[in-house]
Amino acid sequence: MLFLLNDVVFDLDEACRVSAVDARRFEKLDIDYVLELGCELFAEEPLLHRTDPERARRLAWLIADRSPEVNAALFAAPAKGCAPELVEPRFCALPEAVMHQLNASDHLGALTPVAADRAVWNRMAA
């Protein structure tokens, strides 16, 4: 399963790095807790998806596991070290064809924050 986190596409099926022990440990977390966790992580590091892709991948896996219809998430933090309440989270379900196109762009290095915004989030539209 492909999952867009901000402007990076993760293949969640690719050699799943979430161990069985971690999966059992995370089993009791509901989507609201995962959302709060995502806001806290991105408040600490707004570029988490770039600076710590393994941690970002695990967050994407948690979101997808709790809400299987969701395959894209955006956590927009105004500044590094901001309060988690200031992080704006968004989720959506994108068609498979769009996910494959985004993945191809990501592999080519063409999936920039602006390109992802135009294709999915429309935050910068005026």
N, C-alpha and C positions, 0 to 999 in steps of 0.2 A: 504494500500500500504506500502510495506517495502522499506526503504531508508537507504543506507549505507552512513554514514558520517564519513570519515576517517576510524576508526576501531570500530564504534558502529552502530548497526542496530536499526533504529527507526521504529515503526509501526505508520504511519501517520494517519491511520484510527481509531486508538485506542483513544476513548474519546477525539476527536479533541479539543485541548486547545486553538485554534485560534478563538477568539470571532468574531462575525459578524461585530462588530465595527472595530476590527483590520483588518479583511479581506477587508472591504471597504477602510480602510486607506491605505493598502498595494496594492490595486488594480491598482494604476497608476505606480507602480514600474516595470520597464522592467528588463529582465534577466541581462543586463549589469550592472545595478545599484545593483541588488542582488549579482552579482559576486563581485563587488567592496565592498559591505557591508561585505560579507563573508571574503574577504581578510583583511579588517580592523579589524573584530572581532578576527580572528585567529592571526593577528599580535599582538594584545593586549594580547591574551591568546591562545597559540598554542594547549593547551589541553582543549579548550572550550567544546568539545564534552563530556569530562569527568567531568570538573569542573562546568559547567553550562548546564546540559542536556536540560533544558527547552528552553533556548535561542538557543542552537544548533538544537533542534527539530523544532523551528519556522523557522530557516534558511533553514533546510531541506524541510520544507513545502513550503517555498517561492520558492525554486529552482524547486521542483516538480510541483508546481502550474504554474510557468512560462515556464517550459520545461517538459511537461508530459512524454516524452520519456526517460528522465534521471531518474535513480533511485540510483545513486551512485555519491558521490562527495568527493574529497580529497582537503584539504587546508593544504599544507605543509609549515609551517613557520620555518625559521632557528633558531629563538630565540624569547623569550618573549620580547615584546616591540619593535620589529623590524619595519621597514617601511613597510606599506601594499604592496608596489611594490615588495618586496622581497618574498611575499607569493606566492607559486606556486599552482594555482588551476587546478584541473583536474575533468572531468565529464565523466560518461559512462552509458550505458544502459546494465544492466546485465539480463540474462534470469531469469525467476521466480524461477526455480529450484535452481539456484545458490544463489539467495536471501534467499530462505528458508533454505538452508544449512548454509549460513553465520549467519542467525538469530538463528538457533539451536546452532551453535558454540558460538555465543555471549551469549546466555542464560546459557550455560555451563561454561562460563568464559574462553573459549578456543580461542576466537577471539582477538588475540593480534595484535599490529601493524605489526609485522613480518608476522603473518598468513594472515592478510588482504592484506599486500603488495604482498605476494606470490600468493594469490588467485585472486587479482584484479589489483593492480597498477604496480607491477614489477619495482618499483623505485630502489630497493636495488640489483637488478640483475646486475652482472658485466660482 
